[in-house]
Amino acid sequence: MNSISLIVTDQSGSGSYHVKMVVDEKESGILYLTPEQFAFISKSLWRSCTQDGVIFNAENPFDCEDLEDDE
């Protein structure tokens, strides 16, 4: 595995995110997550990818918070 991306594509009226997961440049599915779930999963994947040398990208146009600021 070389790269993982989480891309928020939409936000429902209740505030949940529709998140496209892309692994090695191939769409792997859609996740439906609360903002808290998205933050947790993004941080977990970022840490794991960093340790294993895998490129990680998270895009969320609905939240301006940067993942690296949480370290």
C-alpha positions in Angstrom: 0.0 0.0 0.0 1.4 3.4 -1.0 -1.3 5.9 -0.3 -4.6 6.5 1.5 -7.0 9.5 1.1 -10.1 10.4 2.9 -12.1 13.0 0.9 -15.3 14.6 2.4 -17.6 15.0 -0.6 -20.8 16.2 1.1 -22.3 17.1 4.4 -25.9 16.0 5.3 -28.4 18.3 6.9 -27.7 16.6 10.3 -24.0 17.4 9.9 -22.7 13.9 9.0 -20.0 13.7 6.4 -20.0 11.6 3.2 -16.3 10.5 2.9 -14.8 8.9 -0.1 -11.9 6.5 0.8 -9.2 6.1 -1.9 -6.5 3.5 -1.5 -3.6 3.5 -4.0 -5.5 5.9 -6.2 -8.5 3.5 -6.4 -11.9 4.4 -4.9 -12.6 1.9 -2.1 -16.0 3.1 -0.9 -18.0 5.8 0.9 -18.1 6.2 4.7 -20.9 8.0 6.5 -19.3 9.6 9.6 -20.0 12.2 12.2 -17.4 15.0 12.4 -16.0 13.3 15.6 -15.7 10.0 13.8 -14.0 11.5 10.8 -11.5 13.3 13.1 -10.7 10.1 15.0 -10.3 7.9 11.9 -8.3 10.6 10.1 -5.9 11.0 13.1 -5.6 7.2 13.5 -4.8 6.7 9.8 -2.4 9.6 9.7 -0.4 8.3 12.6 -0.3 4.7 11.3 0.6 5.9 7.7 3.3 8.1 9.1 4.9 5.2 11.0 4.6 2.9 8.0 5.8 5.3 5.3 2.4 5.4 3.6 1.2 8.8 2.1 -1.9 10.0 3.8 -4.2 12.8 2.7 -7.5 14.1 4.3 -9.6 16.7 2.6 -12.5 18.3 4.3 -13.8 21.5 2.8 -16.4 21.7 5.7 -13.7 22.1 8.4 -10.6 24.2 8.3 -8.9 22.5 11.2 -5.5 21.1 10.2 -4.7 17.5 11.4 -1.1 18.3 12.1 -2.0 21.0 14.6 -3.4 18.3 16.9 0.0 16.7 17.6 
